[in-house]
Structure formats: C-alpha cells, structure tokens
Amino acid sequence: MRSTLISASILALALTSCGESASVPSATKATFGSVPAPLTLTTSAYDAAADVPLAETAPMDADGLHNVYALSDDIISGAEPESEAALAAIAKMGVKTILSVDGKMPDVDTAAALGMRYVHVPIQYRGITEDEVLQIAKTFHELEGPFYVHCYHGVHRGPAAAAIGRVTMDGVPRDQAIAEMRQWCGTSKKYEGLYATIAAGDLPSAEETAAYEWDFPAQHALTGFRQSMIHMARSYDRIKDMVKNDGAINPEHPDIDPVNEAAILQGLFKQSLELERLASKPADFRDWLDDSILQTRVLHEALVADRTSGAASWDKSRAAFADLKASCDACHAVYRNDDG
C-alpha cells in the first residue's frame, strides 16, 4: 500500500503553493495485480468500515475546493471544483485525469486548458451498477494519473468511486478502502449500497476492463428527474447555508438570494411532478413531491417574512427549512439511498 502520509505532504504543498512550482507526483500509468477478494460480511458494510482503525486526518481544502483527501500518490478524493481557481489548485497537485461521478456537466474546457482530462460517469447514491464499476475501473486502469475523483460534496459517491481505484489500482484490501470512505471522507451509513459495492461487489481486473469497450466521455448529459435533481441540490444547499447564517450574504457569492432560490426550488419540484416519466411512479413518491412543493412555498413565505421584519434570527425560515428537509429525507430513505 502506498504511503498516504507521503501523499498528504505532497497535496498540502500543492494547495499552499502561491504561484511556486509545487513538488507533485509525476504523471503515471499504474501496473496492476489481482483484485483483492471480496469481504465476507457478517454485519453491514458500513459497520465493517470501522474494523480497520485509521489515524484521524483533516481534509486539505483550498479556495473553492473542499473535502480533499489524498488517499494515495495517485488518487485524490474531493468535492466538485467550484471555480477556475479550484481547478488550478487540482492541476498544481499534478493531476492529469479528473473523474466526476456527479450529474452536473463538468467544466471540460477549463480543465483541458490546465492540462487535465475529464471523464464523466454519473452514479447514484443507492449503489454503482456493473457498467459504472467497469467504466470507473477502466479509467483508473487505462488513463494517465494522478487522478482527482469528485461528486458534488465529495463525501459519498466520489469517495466510493475513489475506493474502486484504491482496490483495483492501488491494490489495498477492501476493508482499508471502505475504512477510508467512512473514517476520512465521511460517507454516510445511509448509503449502504455504496459501501457494499466496494466491500463485497464484483470489481473487475485489468483484463476485464481492457475487454470492455468504452470511450471515456468527458460529459454525460442527464435528462428528466435526474437532471432536475442536479439543480435542486444546489438551490437547496444555498438556502441551507443562508438560513443557517440568518440570511447573511456569502461574500463569495453575493448574487445568491435565498428568496429567489426558494422560488427556483419550488419551480423545479413542480416541473418534476409534471414529467411524463414520473406518472408511473408509486403514489407515495408523487405525494412526497407534492409535499415538497408545499414546503418550498411555506419556506419562501418564511424567508420573505424574516427578511422584511429585519429579524436578527431567522427562526421562521429555519423551522420551514427543517420541515422541507424532513420531507426530502423521508423520500430519499425509500427511493435514493439504498437498494435495501
């Protein structure tokens, strides 16, 4: 197993460099041995992720770049790069390939201008399909590293994809890979499907991925409800941050207005409910969408009331947002988080 301590030192130097030439890993294509055997689970994969104790490690973040962990010399896990400066920070790490498993279309042109290639494999929270596992593994097997792997927040799906590389490329045992997901990256126990894919799933060898035909697309456009969810998640997070701070404007995003974001979120829920494809969804799923439309209207009214009153504490908005979160969490528990 490669030294994560060495990796951490390299990454810290890259992130703190202000225009200096950072000492970063050279571009590599790894050689591969056999894939470590699946674990025999007697408990949940999430519980098994506590079996290998890891030293406590804080993320090494930069401007517009969060939840960054150097898992090895060749694999770095983190959140979506929010800006050109964030992509530049990734380039300073020596990264040659960025693997996004989020649904949002990545900024391919800026990455290319900085000497990096994007590969886009959107995955879901409930687990990783056989084709997606093959595509992720093939990326690690055949493209140039080091790799930066991200989803949206860099906490759940991204670390799971990085763990595929840790097992199939770095050759670490599976219990080590899921320990890194849980203990370092903070992958939630709600996403047992992600843990189970790494702990006990069929992870392909280099020979199997070589036989798999796929052309490493830089962008993969989603449609329908999955496309709507990309925008919902970002509006939801913007509202959450501003409500938490009693309406204080984020100086990094002075153009973001919570009242407007609530209106956008309500519109996205309404559009989703009108999608023809959702007509065949179970009644409880559609009921949760209806409830979300109601909760976002209440939230919008609370945001307007708190702003108009000049209240020091946005208690109405905080309570309304908590009700929306409860509705979303209930739907996610059934339809997003786990294959069960």
Buried (B, 14 or more C-beta within 10 A) or exposed (E): EBEBEEBBEBBBBBBEBEEEEBEBBEBBBBEBEEBBEBBEEEEEBBBBBBEBEBEEBEBBBBEBBBBBBBBBBBBBBBBBBBBBEBBBBBBBBBBBBBBBBBBBBBBBEBBEEBEBBBBBBBBBBBBBEEEBBBBBBBBBBBBEBBBBBBBBBBBBBBBBBBBBBBBBBBBBBBBBBBBBBBBBBBBBBBBBBBBBBBBBBEBBBBEBBEEEEBEBEBBBEBEEBEBBBBBBBBBBEBBBBBBEEBBEEEEEEEEBBBBBBBBBBBBBBBEBBEBEEBEEBEEEBBEBBBBBBBBBBBBBBBBBBBBEEEBEEBEBBBEBBEBBEEBBEEBBEEBBBBEE
